[in-house]
Structure formats: structure tokens, C-alpha cells
Amino acid sequence: MNLLTVSGLKKKEGQNPILQGIDFTLQTNEKLAIVGESGAGKTTLLKLVAGLSQADEGTVMLEDKRVRGVHEKLMPGHPGIAYLSQHFELWNNYRVEEVLSYSNKLTDEASEVLYRTLHIDHLAKRKTNELSGGEKQRIAMARLLNGAPKLFILDEPFSNLDLGHKQILKRVLNDLGEQLHTTFILTSHDPLDTLAWADRIIVMKNGQIVQEGTPEEVYKQPVNEYVASLFGPFNLLNDANAQVFAALPGMKQDGKQLLVRPENFRLVAGGSQAIKGNVERVNYMGSHYEIEIRSNNQVLTVRNVGGNFQKGDEVFITITPGGGWLL
């Protein structure tokens, strides 16, 4: 049985469609990320799932029971669903232990495990106005999880966090899933934040689902340029360059375009299945170099460990096995 079933959700604001028929399911202990450009409908979808808004059409079922919308209840929300907005608030000038004791349904032992997992067990005596933004967020998460929800929804949890607190939150979310078997849905304005975390990713645009799959599927096999661009740089080869690789397994175009991520190009000494080009720019990226190479009136970006190239150097590029994808 699915923990969550979303069927045919539609929502308008005035005459503008925000969601245009959304369908998906979620299993217990699954981690689902919903990504897309600003205005794709992600936050609206989360609020409908949590019972904090009202759909025009469609249903949300949690454990085969319908989640009623905000117009159908005196108190919005659902007792089995916790929702953390990106604009969460904490009571000001309260001790953390006071905030967390409110509506705590967990045993003392379970609470201790949760607080350790969230990296907040050392903050109990601190006042909320003394906390950093990342600490406040984890306190807010703990308060919601103290209610033992069946589903935890987070709207843009990585936004407004510096790199250090973002890394802490990623570890926390992984630990919550592995140790406490929490079922998640989250959105992110930076889809790259979701690749290492999610079991499944839904990509949205203009209120519709354009692709759904594992992180590896949406990264390596995007259905279009929009999906590809969300997950990092890519090369879309022109016909002259793509024809060089037509003899490789699975690379016959048949009218399609060949997409290659920069890390799936390889610099070689030459050969019949290699593109010849000239170096235009070498960009140092910390862990690697990104080399821009002009070939057949197109600039291609190649990721390489070494960067010992000069502008104008002649080089040859091939594709790693399985490194190309036809759109």
C-alpha cells in the first residue's frame, strides 16, 4: 500500500493554471525531491499535499484516507503530515527545551535520539534568539518531528543556508531517513542539492510533471534541455560533431540531438571517433578544470583533472562509454 497517493491535482489562481493534473505516489520511508524553476508550482503542490490549501480538482490520500483541504476543516493541516515552510518561525526568547517540550508525543529516549540526529542535543538551555539560522531550522524540524508525523514535508530547506549549515542539514536528512525511517518530500531551488539525497526526483515546469525517476535517471537521461539544465552544465552537439560519434553503440541520432555532460568527454591522442578542436579557455574549478574547446563552429566544455593547456592548443575529444544521451 502506498503511504501517499496524489491523483489529478489541479489548481488555478484566477485564470492562471498553477497545477495542471499532478499524479504521483510515495512509499513509506521513501525520500522524494520535487524540483523545477521558480513558478513551476512546487510550493503550491506541497501545501495541497499537507492540507494547507484547497485543490480545484483531484485528491490527496494518506494511507487510503483523503487529506481534506483548507476549506473543509476548521483547522488547516493534517495530524499525520508535518510541513516546514521556508519561512518558519520559533517562539522568541524561549529556551530550546521549552520549545521542544510543547506537544511532544515521543518518549524521552526517542526524543534524545531525535535531538542527537538533528545535532541539537547541546542546545537545550540556549535561548531561541541566540541561535544561528541553521540551528533554528533544526529546532523547528525537531518540534515538528516530536509530533511523530507519518510524512515530513520541507519547502526549500536548503535556501538561505551557508555552505557549512547546508552540509549539516544534508547529513541530518540522511540520518533521519536511515535511523528514524522518516518519509520525506522536499523541494529545492538548486536541484543539485537533491541528487545525493533523494530516492526519486520529480521535475516540474508550468504546473506539470515533465520527468520522474531516480537521481541517476534524471541526471543521465533527461527528457529535454530544461531537465538537463537543472542538474548542471551540458553540451548539445551540432550535427557536424555528433556525426563523429554516430558509429558508437547507441549513438545513432535518427533525428535526435546528442547531449553529453562535460565529465563524459575525454581528451585523447586522436582517432576516427574523436572530434578535433582548439582550446579557447581553461577554467580552474577547484577539484577539476573545465576546458572550453571550439570545434566545427561550436564551443564544447570538457571536464578534466589536468589543466596544462594553452589557448589555441589542438586537442581531440571522445565520449566515455555510455556517456552520451539522445534527446
Contacts in CASP RR format, 6 or more apart in sequence:
PFRMAT RR
TARGET T0000
AUTHOR 0000-0000-0000
METHOD contacts of the structure
MODEL  1
MNLLTVSGLKKKEGQNPILQGIDFTLQTNEKLAIVGESGAGKTTLLKLVA
GLSQADEGTVMLEDKRVRGVHEKLMPGHPGIAYLSQHFELWNNYRVEEVL
SYSNKLTDEASEVLYRTLHIDHLAKRKTNELSGGEKQRIAMARLLNGAPK
LFILDEPFSNLDLGHKQILKRVLNDLGEQLHTTFILTSHDPLDTLAWADR
IIVMKNGQIVQEGTPEEVYKQPVNEYVASLFGPFNLLNDANAQVFAALPG
MKQDGKQLLVRPENFRLVAGGSQAIKGNVERVNYMGSHYEIEIRSNNQVL
TVRNVGGNFQKGDEVFITITPGGGWLL
1 63 0 8 1.000
1 64 0 8 1.000
2 25 0 8 1.000
2 26 0 8 1.000
2 27 0 8 1.000
2 61 0 8 1.000
3 26 0 8 1.000
3 27 0 8 1.000
3 28 0 8 1.000
3 30 0 8 1.000
3 62 0 8 1.000
3 63 0 8 1.000
3 150 0 8 1.000
3 151 0 8 1.000
3 183 0 8 1.000
4 25 0 8 1.000
4 26 0 8 1.000
4 49 0 8 1.000
4 60 0 8 1.000
4 61 0 8 1.000
4 62 0 8 1.000
4 151 0 8 1.000
5 25 0 8 1.000
5 26 0 8 1.000
5 59 0 8 1.000
5 60 0 8 1.000
5 61 0 8 1.000
5 64 0 8 1.000
6 22 0 8 1.000
6 23 0 8 1.000
6 24 0 8 1.000
6 25 0 8 1.000
6 49 0 8 1.000
6 59 0 8 1.000
6 60 0 8 1.000
6 61 0 8 1.000
7 23 0 8 1.000
7 58 0 8 1.000
7 59 0 8 1.000
7 60 0 8 1.000
7 61 0 8 1.000
8 21 0 8 1.000
8 22 0 8 1.000
8 23 0 8 1.000
8 57 0 8 1.000
8 58 0 8 1.000
8 59 0 8 1.000
9 19 0 8 1.000
9 21 0 8 1.000
9 22 0 8 1.000
9 23 0 8 1.000
9 45 0 8 1.000
9 48 0 8 1.000
9 55 0 8 1.000
9 57 0 8 1.000
9 58 0 8 1.000
9 59 0 8 1.000
9 60 0 8 1.000
10 17 0 8 1.000
10 19 0 8 1.000
10 20 0 8 1.000
10 21 0 8 1.000
10 22 0 8 1.000
10 55 0 8 1.000
10 56 0 8 1.000
10 57 0 8 1.000
10 58 0 8 1.000
11 17 0 8 1.000
11 18 0 8 1.000
11 19 0 8 1.000
11 44 0 8 1.000
11 48 0 8 1.000
11 53 0 8 1.000
11 55 0 8 1.000
11 56 0 8 1.000
12 18 0 8 1.000
12 56 0 8 1.000
17 207 0 8 1.000
18 41 0 8 1.000
18 44 0 8 1.000
18 207 0 8 1.000
19 41 0 8 1.000
19 44 0 8 1.000
19 45 0 8 1.000
19 48 0 8 1.000
19 55 0 8 1.000
19 207 0 8 1.000
20 206 0 8 1.000
20 207 0 8 1.000
20 208 0 8 1.000
21 57 0 8 1.000
21 58 0 8 1.000
21 207 0 8 1.000
21 208 0 8 1.000
22 45 0 8 1.000
22 207 0 8 1.000
22 208 0 8 1.000
22 209 0 8 1.000
23 209 0 8 1.000
24 32 0 8 1.000
24 202 0 8 1.000
24 209 0 8 1.000
24 212 0 8 1.000
26 32 0 8 1.000
26 151 0 8 1.000
26 183 0 8 1.000
26 185 0 8 1.000
27 183 0 8 1.000
28 150 0 8 1.000
28 181 0 8 1.000
28 183 0 8 1.000
29 177 0 8 1.000
29 181 0 8 1.000
29 182 0 8 1.000
29 183 0 8 1.000
30 183 0 8 1.000
30 184 0 8 1.000
30 199 0 8 1.000
30 200 0 8 1.000
31 173 0 8 1.000
31 177 0 8 1.000
31 183 0 8 1.000
31 184 0 8 1.000
31 197 0 8 1.000
31 198 0 8 1.000
31 199 0 8 1.000
31 200 0 8 1.000
32 184 0 8 1.000
32 185 0 8 1.000
32 186 0 8 1.000
32 198 0 8 1.000
32 199 0 8 1.000
32 200 0 8 1.000
32 201 0 8 1.000
32 202 0 8 1.000
33 185 0 8 1.000
33 186 0 8 1.000
33 187 0 8 1.000
33 188 0 8 1.000
33 191 0 8 1.000
33 194 0 8 1.000
33 197 0 8 1.000
33 198 0 8 1.000
33 200 0 8 1.000
33 201 0 8 1.000
33 202 0 8 1.000
34 42 0 8 1.000
34 45 0 8 1.000
34 46 0 8 1.000
34 185 0 8 1.000
34 186 0 8 1.000
34 187 0 8 1.000
34 201 0 8 1.000
34 202 0 8 1.000
34 204 0 8 1.000
35 42 0 8 1.000
35 187 0 8 1.000
35 188 0 8 1.000
35 191 0 8 1.000
35 194 0 8 1.000
35 201 0 8 1.000
35 202 0 8 1.000
35 203 0 8 1.000
35 204 0 8 1.000
35 230 0 8 1.000
36 42 0 8 1.000
36 189 0 8 1.000
36 191 0 8 1.000
36 203 0 8 1.000
36 204 0 8 1.000
36 205 0 8 1.000
36 230 0 8 1.000
37 205 0 8 1.000
37 226 0 8 1.000
37 230 0 8 1.000
38 189 0 8 1.000
40 204 0 8 1.000
40 205 0 8 1.000
40 206 0 8 1.000
40 207 0 8 1.000
41 204 0 8 1.000
41 207 0 8 1.000
42 155 0 8 1.000
42 187 0 8 1.000
42 204 0 8 1.000
43 155 0 8 1.000
43 156 0 8 1.000
43 187 0 8 1.000
44 53 0 8 1.000
45 204 0 8 1.000
46 83 0 8 1.000
46 153 0 8 1.000
46 155 0 8 1.000
46 185 0 8 1.000
46 187 0 8 1.000
47 53 0 8 1.000
47 83 0 8 1.000
48 54 0 8 1.000
48 55 0 8 1.000
48 60 0 8 1.000
48 69 0 8 1.000
49 60 0 8 1.000
49 67 0 8 1.000
49 81 0 8 1.000
49 151 0 8 1.000
49 153 0 8 1.000
49 185 0 8 1.000
50 67 0 8 1.000
50 77 0 8 1.000
50 78 0 8 1.000
50 81 0 8 1.000
50 83 0 8 1.000
50 153 0 8 1.000
51 60 0 8 1.000
51 67 0 8 1.000
51 68 0 8 1.000
51 69 0 8 1.000
51 70 0 8 1.000
51 73 0 8 1.000
51 76 0 8 1.000
51 77 0 8 1.000
51 78 0 8 1.000
51 81 0 8 1.000
52 69 0 8 1.000
52 70 0 8 1.000
52 76 0 8 1.000
52 77 0 8 1.000
52 83 0 8 1.000
53 69 0 8 1.000
53 70 0 8 1.000
54 69 0 8 1.000
54 70 0 8 1.000
54 71 0 8 1.000
54 72 0 8 1.000
55 69 0 8 1.000
59 66 0 8 1.000
60 66 0 8 1.000
60 67 0 8 1.000
61 67 0 8 1.000
62 78 0 8 1.000
62 80 0 8 1.000
62 81 0 8 1.000
62 150 0 8 1.000
62 151 0 8 1.000
63 150 0 8 1.000
67 77 0 8 1.000
67 78 0 8 1.000
67 81 0 8 1.000
68 78 0 8 1.000
69 76 0 8 1.000
69 77 0 8 1.000
70 76 0 8 1.000
70 77 0 8 1.000
77 83 0 8 1.000
79 149 0 8 1.000
80 149 0 8 1.000
80 150 0 8 1.000
80 151 0 8 1.000
81 149 0 8 1.000
81 150 0 8 1.000
81 151 0 8 1.000
81 152 0 8 1.000
81 153 0 8 1.000
82 144 0 8 1.000
82 145 0 8 1.000
82 147 0 8 1.000
82 149 0 8 1.000
82 151 0 8 1.000
82 152 0 8 1.000
82 153 0 8 1.000
83 144 0 8 1.000
83 153 0 8 1.000
83 155 0 8 1.000
84 137 0 8 1.000
84 140 0 8 1.000
84 141 0 8 1.000
84 144 0 8 1.000
84 152 0 8 1.000
84 153 0 8 1.000
84 154 0 8 1.000
84 155 0 8 1.000
84 157 0 8 1.000
85 155 0 8 1.000
86 155 0 8 1.000
86 156 0 8 1.000
86 157 0 8 1.000
86 159 0 8 1.000
86 160 0 8 1.000
88 136 0 8 1.000
88 137 0 8 1.000
88 140 0 8 1.000
89 140 0 8 1.000
90 99 0 8 1.000
90 128 0 8 1.000
90 131 0 8 1.000
90 136 0 8 1.000
90 139 0 8 1.000
90 140 0 8 1.000
90 143 0 8 1.000
91 98 0 8 1.000
91 99 0 8 1.000
91 128 0 8 1.000
92 128 0 8 1.000
92 129 0 8 1.000
93 127 0 8 1.000
93 128 0 8 1.000
93 129 0 8 1.000
94 127 0 8 1.000
94 128 0 8 1.000
95 124 0 8 1.000
95 125 0 8 1.000
95 126 0 8 1.000
95 127 0 8 1.000
95 128 0 8 1.000
96 120 0 8 1.000
96 123 0 8 1.000
96 124 0 8 1.000
96 125 0 8 1.000
96 126 0 8 1.000
96 127 0 8 1.000
96 128 0 8 1.000
96 131 0 8 1.000
96 139 0 8 1.000
97 124 0 8 1.000
97 125 0 8 1.000
99 128 0 8 1.000
99 139 0 8 1.000
99 143 0 8 1.000
100 111 0 8 1.000
100 115 0 8 1.000
100 124 0 8 1.000
100 139 0 8 1.000
100 142 0 8 1.000
100 143 0 8 1.000
100 146 0 8 1.000
102 143 0 8 1.000
103 143 0 8 1.000
103 146 0 8 1.000
103 147 0 8 1.000
104 111 0 8 1.000
104 146 0 8 1.000
104 147 0 8 1.000
105 146 0 8 1.000
105 147 0 8 1.000
105 148 0 8 1.000
106 114 0 8 1.000
106 146 0 8 1.000
106 147 0 8 1.000
106 148 0 8 1.000
111 146 0 8 1.000
112 121 0 8 1.000
113 179 0 8 1.000
113 180 0 8 1.000
114 142 0 8 1.000
114 145 0 8 1.000
114 146 0 8 1.000
114 180 0 8 1.000
115 121 0 8 1.000
115 124 0 8 1.000
115 142 0 8 1.000
117 172 0 8 1.000
117 175 0 8 1.000
117 176 0 8 1.000
117 179 0 8 1.000
117 180 0 8 1.000
118 138 0 8 1.000
118 141 0 8 1.000
118 142 0 8 1.000
118 145 0 8 1.000
118 172 0 8 1.000
118 176 0 8 1.000
119 138 0 8 1.000
119 168 0 8 1.000
119 172 0 8 1.000
120 135 0 8 1.000
120 138 0 8 1.000
120 139 0 8 1.000
120 142 0 8 1.000
123 131 0 8 1.000
123 135 0 8 1.000
123 139 0 8 1.000
128 136 0 8 1.000
128 139 0 8 1.000
131 139 0 8 1.000
132 165 0 8 1.000
133 160 0 8 1.000
133 161 0 8 1.000
133 165 0 8 1.000
134 161 0 8 1.000
134 165 0 8 1.000
134 168 0 8 1.000
134 169 0 8 1.000
137 157 0 8 1.000
137 161 0 8 1.000
137 165 0 8 1.000
137 169 0 8 1.000
138 168 0 8 1.000
138 169 0 8 1.000
138 172 0 8 1.000
141 152 0 8 1.000
141 154 0 8 1.000
141 172 0 8 1.000
144 152 0 8 1.000
145 152 0 8 1.000
145 176 0 8 1.000
145 180 0 8 1.000
145 182 0 8 1.000
150 183 0 8 1.000
151 183 0 8 1.000
151 184 0 8 1.000
151 185 0 8 1.000
152 176 0 8 1.000
152 182 0 8 1.000
152 183 0 8 1.000
152 184 0 8 1.000
152 185 0 8 1.000
153 184 0 8 1.000
153 185 0 8 1.000
153 186 0 8 1.000
154 184 0 8 1.000
154 185 0 8 1.000
154 186 0 8 1.000
154 187 0 8 1.000
155 186 0 8 1.000
155 187 0 8 1.000
156 187 0 8 1.000
156 188 0 8 1.000
156 189 0 8 1.000
157 169 0 8 1.000
157 173 0 8 1.000
157 186 0 8 1.000
157 188 0 8 1.000
158 166 0 8 1.000
158 169 0 8 1.000
158 170 0 8 1.000
158 188 0 8 1.000
158 189 0 8 1.000
158 190 0 8 1.000
158 193 0 8 1.000
159 188 0 8 1.000
159 189 0 8 1.000
161 169 0 8 1.000
166 193 0 8 1.000
170 193 0 8 1.000
170 196 0 8 1.000
170 197 0 8 1.000
173 184 0 8 1.000
173 186 0 8 1.000
173 197 0 8 1.000
174 197 0 8 1.000
176 182 0 8 1.000
176 184 0 8 1.000
177 184 0 8 1.000
186 194 0 8 1.000
188 194 0 8 1.000
191 201 0 8 1.000
191 203 0 8 1.000
191 230 0 8 1.000
191 231 0 8 1.000
192 231 0 8 1.000
192 232 0 8 1.000
194 201 0 8 1.000
194 215 0 8 1.000
195 201 0 8 1.000
195 215 0 8 1.000
195 219 0 8 1.000
195 231 0 8 1.000
196 215 0 8 1.000
198 215 0 8 1.000
199 214 0 8 1.000
200 212 0 8 1.000
200 213 0 8 1.000
200 214 0 8 1.000
200 215 0 8 1.000
201 212 0 8 1.000
201 213 0 8 1.000
201 214 0 8 1.000
201 215 0 8 1.000
201 218 0 8 1.000
202 209 0 8 1.000
202 211 0 8 1.000
202 212 0 8 1.000
202 213 0 8 1.000
203 209 0 8 1.000
203 210 0 8 1.000
203 211 0 8 1.000
203 212 0 8 1.000
203 218 0 8 1.000
203 226 0 8 1.000
203 227 0 8 1.000
203 230 0 8 1.000
204 210 0 8 1.000
205 226 0 8 1.000
210 223 0 8 1.000
210 224 0 8 1.000
210 226 0 8 1.000
210 227 0 8 1.000
211 218 0 8 1.000
211 222 0 8 1.000
211 223 0 8 1.000
211 227 0 8 1.000
218 227 0 8 1.000
218 231 0 8 1.000
219 231 0 8 1.000
219 261 0 8 1.000
220 261 0 8 1.000
220 323 0 8 1.000
220 325 0 8 1.000
221 325 0 8 1.000
222 228 0 8 1.000
222 231 0 8 1.000
222 259 0 8 1.000
222 325 0 8 1.000
222 327 0 8 1.000
223 327 0 8 1.000
224 327 0 8 1.000
225 234 0 8 1.000
225 236 0 8 1.000
225 259 0 8 1.000
225 327 0 8 1.000
228 234 0 8 1.000
228 259 0 8 1.000
228 327 0 8 1.000
232 261 0 8 1.000
233 261 0 8 1.000
233 262 0 8 1.000
233 290 0 8 1.000
233 301 0 8 1.000
234 259 0 8 1.000
234 260 0 8 1.000
234 261 0 8 1.000
234 262 0 8 1.000
235 259 0 8 1.000
235 260 0 8 1.000
235 261 0 8 1.000
235 262 0 8 1.000
235 265 0 8 1.000
235 300 0 8 1.000
235 301 0 8 1.000
236 257 0 8 1.000
236 258 0 8 1.000
236 259 0 8 1.000
236 327 0 8 1.000
237 245 0 8 1.000
237 257 0 8 1.000
237 258 0 8 1.000
237 259 0 8 1.000
237 260 0 8 1.000
237 298 0 8 1.000
237 300 0 8 1.000
238 296 0 8 1.000
238 297 0 8 1.000
238 298 0 8 1.000
240 296 0 8 1.000
240 297 0 8 1.000
240 298 0 8 1.000
241 258 0 8 1.000
241 275 0 8 1.000
241 295 0 8 1.000
241 296 0 8 1.000
241 298 0 8 1.000
241 300 0 8 1.000
242 251 0 8 1.000
242 253 0 8 1.000
242 257 0 8 1.000
242 258 0 8 1.000
243 253 0 8 1.000
244 273 0 8 1.000
244 274 0 8 1.000
244 275 0 8 1.000
245 251 0 8 1.000
245 258 0 8 1.000
245 273 0 8 1.000
245 318 0 8 1.000
245 319 0 8 1.000
245 324 0 8 1.000
246 252 0 8 1.000
246 253 0 8 1.000
247 273 0 8 1.000
248 273 0 8 1.000
248 319 0 8 1.000
249 321 0 8 1.000
249 322 0 8 1.000
250 326 0 8 1.000
251 258 0 8 1.000
251 319 0 8 1.000
251 324 0 8 1.000
251 326 0 8 1.000
253 326 0 8 1.000
254 326 0 8 1.000
256 326 0 8 1.000
256 327 0 8 1.000
257 326 0 8 1.000
257 327 0 8 1.000
258 324 0 8 1.000
258 325 0 8 1.000
258 326 0 8 1.000
258 327 0 8 1.000
259 324 0 8 1.000
259 325 0 8 1.000
259 326 0 8 1.000
259 327 0 8 1.000
260 319 0 8 1.000
260 323 0 8 1.000
260 324 0 8 1.000
260 325 0 8 1.000
261 303 0 8 1.000
261 323 0 8 1.000
262 290 0 8 1.000
262 301 0 8 1.000
262 302 0 8 1.000
262 303 0 8 1.000
263 303 0 8 1.000
264 319 0 8 1.000
264 320 0 8 1.000
264 322 0 8 1.000
264 323 0 8 1.000
264 324 0 8 1.000
265 300 0 8 1.000
265 301 0 8 1.000
265 302 0 8 1.000
265 303 0 8 1.000
265 317 0 8 1.000
265 318 0 8 1.000
265 319 0 8 1.000
265 320 0 8 1.000
266 302 0 8 1.000
266 317 0 8 1.000
266 318 0 8 1.000
266 319 0 8 1.000
266 320 0 8 1.000
267 291 0 8 1.000
267 302 0 8 1.000
267 304 0 8 1.000
267 315 0 8 1.000
267 316 0 8 1.000
267 317 0 8 1.000
268 274 0 8 1.000
268 316 0 8 1.000
268 317 0 8 1.000
268 318 0 8 1.000
269 316 0 8 1.000
270 276 0 8 1.000
270 316 0 8 1.000
270 318 0 8 1.000
271 316 0 8 1.000
271 318 0 8 1.000
273 318 0 8 1.000
274 316 0 8 1.000
274 317 0 8 1.000
274 318 0 8 1.000
275 295 0 8 1.000
275 296 0 8 1.000
275 300 0 8 1.000
275 316 0 8 1.000
275 317 0 8 1.000
275 318 0 8 1.000
276 295 0 8 1.000
276 314 0 8 1.000
276 315 0 8 1.000
276 316 0 8 1.000
277 293 0 8 1.000
277 294 0 8 1.000
277 295 0 8 1.000
277 314 0 8 1.000
277 315 0 8 1.000
277 316 0 8 1.000
277 317 0 8 1.000
278 293 0 8 1.000
278 294 0 8 1.000
278 295 0 8 1.000
278 312 0 8 1.000
278 313 0 8 1.000
278 314 0 8 1.000
278 315 0 8 1.000
279 291 0 8 1.000
279 292 0 8 1.000
279 293 0 8 1.000
279 309 0 8 1.000
279 310 0 8 1.000
279 311 0 8 1.000
279 312 0 8 1.000
279 313 0 8 1.000
279 315 0 8 1.000
280 292 0 8 1.000
280 293 0 8 1.000
280 294 0 8 1.000
280 299 0 8 1.000
280 311 0 8 1.000
280 312 0 8 1.000
281 291 0 8 1.000
281 292 0 8 1.000
281 311 0 8 1.000
282 289 0 8 1.000
282 290 0 8 1.000
282 291 0 8 1.000
282 292 0 8 1.000
282 307 0 8 1.000
282 309 0 8 1.000
282 311 0 8 1.000
283 289 0 8 1.000
283 290 0 8 1.000
283 291 0 8 1.000
283 292 0 8 1.000
284 307 0 8 1.000
288 303 0 8 1.000
288 304 0 8 1.000
288 305 0 8 1.000
288 306 0 8 1.000
289 303 0 8 1.000
289 304 0 8 1.000
289 305 0 8 1.000
289 306 0 8 1.000
289 307 0 8 1.000
290 301 0 8 1.000
290 302 0 8 1.000
290 303 0 8 1.000
290 304 0 8 1.000
291 301 0 8 1.000
291 302 0 8 1.000
291 303 0 8 1.000
291 304 0 8 1.000
291 307 0 8 1.000
291 309 0 8 1.000
291 315 0 8 1.000
292 299 0 8 1.000
292 300 0 8 1.000
292 301 0 8 1.000
293 299 0 8 1.000
293 300 0 8 1.000
293 301 0 8 1.000
293 302 0 8 1.000
293 315 0 8 1.000
293 317 0 8 1.000
294 300 0 8 1.000
295 317 0 8 1.000
300 317 0 8 1.000
302 317 0 8 1.000
309 315 0 8 1.000
END
